């Protein structure tokens, strides 16, 4: 099982994402934004949190147009798995791999704290280790996490059960309390909270580790 | 040739920054400001000399990078 983690200038959650993938049993390669191809045989690409390219223009917009992201897009279009966390979620929305976008938090504050999430579906490689309705506590750390999509897109996300996680107590104004969504084929997940920061007993709990274990576990048996 | 691009949030998209500016104007004593919408202006220096071609090219730039059409509208002025 081979994972690649995308690194751009300003990425800051790349190392901890690598640790989470490795702890779940994956071999991990780092790929630089100027790379034009993913290493051969990559099963899953992680797009980590941070402030890629200083959040210039819009969060994730510059990274989404970097050479490596063209390769990530082709990987997803071939049915590959892509996990975008925080800034990674913003990047995936900007590439068009996921619908909608992330606006400035409704109360304009940068929020950094552990919050409660509800697992909305266990029907994905990422969430199969949870039960639907599970409440988990993992951290958020963002200024622009306010999920927005037009009414038709939102209705489609709901009816296709593509909302993976919802906030119990909406911290940022996201429509329908959305914290994370899946692509149509359920192989691309974007989420604002950081499961990789609740993946080791020293973090406080390991409720985020379940996501990495589920993903790597289901890819190993596939 | 120069191009100026105006990027604004679409109607119906909440603009909390504009709303914060409106509140601040009120507290400075500027009454009668019913709404504030904040956007951005991007100026481009182009080598293109044909106005129609320049406009088409800048619109393409807007669609691909300068605006996120999920939430933003744009207008292009060529001068």
Interface residues (C-beta under 8 A of the other chain):
Chain A: X57 X58 X61 X65 X93 X94 X99 X100 X101 X103 X104 X105 X106 X107 X108 X146 X148 X149 X150 X173
Chain B: X13 X14 X16 X17 X20 X64 X65 X66 X68 X70 X71
